[in-house]
């Protein structure tokens, strides 16, 4: 099925088309959400909400942008709303989950040197802290570029800004 057919079938309420959409985009949407909220369970919950919103509002989708761009935009907005709604919780709580995940991943690829594992875990913690401390727009642009490997043009469409703005946001995030 091409994108136009998927959209048409989704607008007709076709459950098979919806399953196809979820199967093709679920991992990417979860990864995008995780890149912003830094918590696997929250990212999965938000991704589920994203697909529910797509199913509910596909009738208003005008196809001005690609379906994937619309999905990413919803995922980013939902993730940022989640962050704002849960600002009372400290960001560092979610880092404990990230540390556990990174530690499990490191153990899976264990080296003969435990010092290397610890060093990699510390680097992961520093990276997550640095990403979380970025302003919202920089964090969004950086996450979409580095985690999702989206082009600057795609990020600009998702964030509804110019390509130059995306370049600037990512450059500032790196410095």
Secondary structure in CASP SS format (residue, H / E / C, confidence):
PFRMAT SS
TARGET T0000
AUTHOR 0000-0000-0000
METHOD secondary structure of the structure
MODEL  1
X C 1.00
X C 1.00
X H 1.00
X H 1.00
X H 1.00
X H 1.00
X H 1.00
X H 1.00
X H 1.00
X H 1.00
X H 1.00
X C 1.00
X C 1.00
X C 1.00
X H 1.00
X H 1.00
X H 1.00
X H 1.00
X H 1.00
X H 1.00
X H 1.00
X H 1.00
X H 1.00
X H 1.00
X H 1.00
X H 1.00
X H 1.00
X H 1.00
X H 1.00
X H 1.00
X H 1.00
X H 1.00
X H 1.00
X H 1.00
X H 1.00
X H 1.00
X H 1.00
X C 1.00
X C 1.00
X H 1.00
X H 1.00
X H 1.00
X H 1.00
X H 1.00
X H 1.00
X H 1.00
X H 1.00
X H 1.00
X H 1.00
X H 1.00
X H 1.00
X H 1.00
X H 1.00
X H 1.00
X H 1.00
X H 1.00
X H 1.00
X H 1.00
X H 1.00
X H 1.00
X C 1.00
X C 1.00
X C 1.00
X C 1.00
X C 1.00
X C 1.00
X H 1.00
X H 1.00
X H 1.00
X H 1.00
X H 1.00
X H 1.00
X H 1.00
X H 1.00
X H 1.00
X H 1.00
X H 1.00
X H 1.00
X H 1.00
X H 1.00
X H 1.00
X H 1.00
X H 1.00
X H 1.00
X H 1.00
X C 1.00
X C 1.00
X C 1.00
X C 1.00
X C 1.00
X H 1.00
X H 1.00
X H 1.00
X H 1.00
X H 1.00
X H 1.00
X H 1.00
X H 1.00
X H 1.00
X H 1.00
X H 1.00
X H 1.00
X H 1.00
X H 1.00
X H 1.00
X H 1.00
X H 1.00
X H 1.00
X C 1.00
X C 1.00
X C 1.00
X C 1.00
X C 1.00
X H 1.00
X H 1.00
X H 1.00
X H 1.00
X H 1.00
X H 1.00
X H 1.00
X H 1.00
X H 1.00
X H 1.00
X H 1.00
X H 1.00
X H 1.00
X H 1.00
X H 1.00
X H 1.00
X H 1.00
X H 1.00
X H 1.00
X H 1.00
X C 1.00
X C 1.00
X H 1.00
X H 1.00
X H 1.00
X H 1.00
X H 1.00
X H 1.00
X H 1.00
X H 1.00
X H 1.00
X H 1.00
X H 1.00
X C 1.00
X C 1.00
X C 1.00
X C 1.00
X C 1.00
X H 1.00
X H 1.00
X H 1.00
X H 1.00
X H 1.00
X H 1.00
X H 1.00
X H 1.00
X C 1.00
X C 1.00
X C 1.00
X H 1.00
X H 1.00
X H 1.00
X H 1.00
X H 1.00
X H 1.00
X H 1.00
X H 1.00
X H 1.00
X H 1.00
X H 1.00
X H 1.00
X C 1.00
END
